[in-house]
Amino acid sequence: MLGETAMSSIAMDASAADGEAMRKRIASKLRWRIVFYCFVLFIVNYLDRVNVGFAATHMNKDLGLSATAYGFGAGVFFLGYIAFEIPSNMMMHKVGARIWIARIMVTWGLISCAMAFIQGETSFYILRFLLGAAEAGFVPGILLYLTYWFPARDRAKATAGFMTATVLSTVIGAPISGWILATVPNWHGLANWQWLFILEGLPAVILGVFTFFYLVDRPQDGRWLDEAEREWLIAELERENREVANTGAHEYGAIFRDPRVWLLTLIYMFNAMAVYGVVLWLPQIVRSIGGLSDIQTGFVTAVPFVFAAIGLVLVARSSDRTGERKWHTALAALFGGLFLAASAVAPTPLVGLMLISAAAFGVWAVLGVFWSLPTQFLTGAAAAAGLAAINGFAQIGGFAGPYLVGWIKDTTQSFTPALLTLAAGPVIAAILCLAIKVKAPAGGRR
C-alpha cells in the first residue's frame, strides 16, 4: 500500500495537472472572446492614428504643408494623448471598460472623419490634437482590461496578441489606403485623401456602438465561461492581486513616488520615437525611392510590418515560456535600434527595406513583453493610473520622432540622418531597461 506521503504527493500532482488544464482551457476562451476582439478594435484605432502618413503623399501638396509642418502636425496628436491619458484610464477603472471604450471609439471615429475637412496648418494641428485627446485611454484601458481577465503567466502573450494590431493595421491598411488613394474619385468635391479619412474613420463609430453591447467588464459577469472556470479564474486573479499588493503598489498616489514607473516611461518613450517615426514617415520614405504608384507604395510599406508582427509574437512566446521579461525587452530594443541605424546607410533601396524590416522585428517586439513589467508591481488604482502614466508620458517620443524626422528632412534634404536619430531611441531604451528592478508575484514567473 502507498504511504500517506506518497498519496498526498499524487493528490497534489493531480490537482496541479487539473489546474494547468483549467488554465489552458480558460486562456483559449479568453483569447478568442477578448483578445481577438480587442485586436480588431486596435487595428481600427491604429489605422486612424497613422493613416495621415498615407494621406500626406497627396495632402501635403494640396494644402502646401512643409515636411516640418507635417511632422509637427503628425506628432501633436501625442500632446493631446498625453494630456488626457491618466484621467481617461481612471474613468474607465471607475465606470467600466464596456462604457468607456465604446465612448472613446465613437469620439475618435468622428474626429478622424473630420480630418477630411482640414484647410491648412492650423486646422491640421487642432484636429490632430483633438484626435489624440479622443484616443487617450484606449491602449492603456485595454491593457488594464486584460489584467482583469488574464493571470500573470499568460499576460505577455495576450498583450502581444493585442499589440500585433499595431503592425497588422499597416499590413492590412497600407494596401487599402493605397487603393483608396489610387481608385476613389473626387466625389462631391472631396479629394481622394479626404475620402481616405472618412472611409477609415467610420468603422470606429460603428464598432464603438457594438462594443457597448459586446464587452463584459469583469470575470464575474463572463457567462460564456462555465461556473467552474469562472470560479477558478476569479480565485486565481484575486490570489495574484493579493501578492502584488503585498510586494508592490496599489494606491493611486504610489505611482508618482515609484522610480520604476518613471524609468519604464523613459524606456517606452525612447522606443516610441522609432515606432512612430517609422510609421508616420515610411510611406513618404518609400515614395521617395521614385517610380512607385500609390498601390505599390502601400504594398511595399506593408513589408516591414509583417516582420514586426512576427517579432511581437515570437518574442512574447519566448518570454512567457521562460518567465523572463527584462532581457527580452532590452535585447529586442537593441536589435531594432542597430538595424534601424544600418538601414540609414544601406547601399540600395532593397537592402534598406530588408534592414528596416529587421529593425521593425525588434522595435515592435518590445511592445508585447514590455507591458508585463509594470503589472509585476502595480495593481488596483495604481495599475490603472500607472499604465496610463507610462503610456501617456511616453508619447512624448511619439511627438518627438515624427517631428524630428520632418525637421531633419527639411534641413538636410535627406532621410539618412533622420533614421540615424530615430535609431538612437531603442538603443537608449535597451540600456535603461537593464536598470529596472521588478519582482514577480510569488505565484508567477519573472
Buried (B, 14 or more C-beta within 10 A) or exposed (E): EEEEEEEEEEEEEEEEEEEEEBBEBBBEBBBEBBBEBBBBBBBBBBBBBBBBBBBBBBBBEEBEBBBBBBBBBBBBBBBBBBBBBBBBBBBBBEEBBBBBBBBBBBBBBBBBBBBBEBEEBEBBBBBBBBBBBBBBBBBBBBBBBBBBBBBBBBBBBBBBBBBBBBBBBBBBBBBBBBBBBBEBEEEEEBBBBBBBBBBBBBBBBEBBEEBBEEBBBEBEEBEEBEEEBBBBBBEBBEBBBBBBBEBBBBEBEBBEEBEBBBBBBBBBBBBBBBBBBBBBBBBBBBBEBEEBEBBBBBBBBBBBBBBBBBBBBBBBBBBBEEBBBBBBBBBBBBBBBBBBBBBBEBEEBEEBBBBBBBBBBBBBBBBBBBBBBBBBBBBBBBBBBBBBBBBBBBBBBBBBBBBBBBBBBBEEEEBBBBBBBBBBBBBBBBBBBEEBEBEBBEBBBB
